[in-house]
Amino acid sequence: MAEIVIVESAADAGGLVADEIVRLVRTRPDAVLGLATGSTPLPVYDALRSRLSGVDVSRVRGFALDEYVGIDPRHLESYRNVIFREVVEPLGLDPARVRVPDGSLEGIAHAGDDYEAALADAGGVDLQILGIGTDGHIGFNEPGSSFASLTRVKTLTAQTRADNARFFDHPDDVPMHCITQGLGTILRAKHLVLLAFGAAKAEAVAGAVEGPVTASLPGSAIQLHPHVTVVADEAAASQLRFADYYRYTWAHKPEWREL
């Protein structure tokens, strides 16, 4: 089962995950990081700014989870822009080593295959950061997504578009389609780290961790992976049946075990 870590705050979660990423980069200087966007992973990126000081990140590689289809890459909310603004520049990563799926209409027919090939060439993702939507999606894999799915174009649900509308001037400006790593792609990463904060995520977290494995809740796919860490604040963990056990397990974790 996944390791569940319940923390007091998003900042605590960010520090915990950032420490693991630093350990990974020190061990493997050309580590491949799976990068998520949105507000959820920001505490991790914020914590990394100070922790990576003095660490050689010149060979670190990164792959974003997804991108909107048809959005101007210069748009402030294109995920290419977001990744470079919130991750690449603050952390001093080499921009040439960080990739985002190509959402341009010109190459969209083969963009998914191209991204899968690039991931394979890099040797796969070592640590994949994930958030989870209120409907249980991870990446942009909406309910009904196949657990075998690879990088491809998806239609965003009305709920996801509404959730993301805060980043745009008007709800109608949120793109209708995206290109996203599939659940099968995500499950190939060596270590999955799923972050969740706030009561609005509680139902999705409980379903992903303790509910049945079902395409109706894509986040439940993490139960099929051998190395998963879920880091949630108290509010997001509030519907977990076995929360006390998770706290007990974390409090008695052997020192020799990594995250």
C-alpha angles and dihedrals in degrees: 000000000000120000107247118205117188114198136181097240146005088252090058090051091049092053093047094052093041090056090054092050091050090050089051094049092048089051095042114022092191094050118158114229124197106219125208126195133210128068097299100075095042094095088058094050091045092052092047093060093074097029095056093053106125093011117119106239097163092111099039113121129205138196122192119222098229152342137208116257117240096007117138104255087223091059111115090234099047104117090233088062094042094052093048093044098045103030118013100046099038093046096041095238121164105260091212090062096053120081134191124190112266108249096177114125093228095068102021094113092068101021093102094052090046091054093047089052091050091051091050092048089053091053094249133285118306097195123013120199113210138182124194128226125228087255091050099259121149118198100349092309100134124200110296095037116144117249086224094052121129131199108313146133118286135183112238118233120242088248094055092047090050091049091051096043090093088073093056135063092242133013090240089061092068107103118248096219138043141182112231141173107258126239089255089053093049092048090058091066113106095230128019119203113189118192126196131175133179137026092275089071096047098095093046092048093050091049094047094048105032107014130086119291102254139153086229087073106034093189089068086075087084087076087070094058123090097216116040130148119192114195114190136163121236093267095051090046094048096105097047110119094206099041093127091055091050090052090048092049093049092048090054099040111141113251091233093060118092125214 
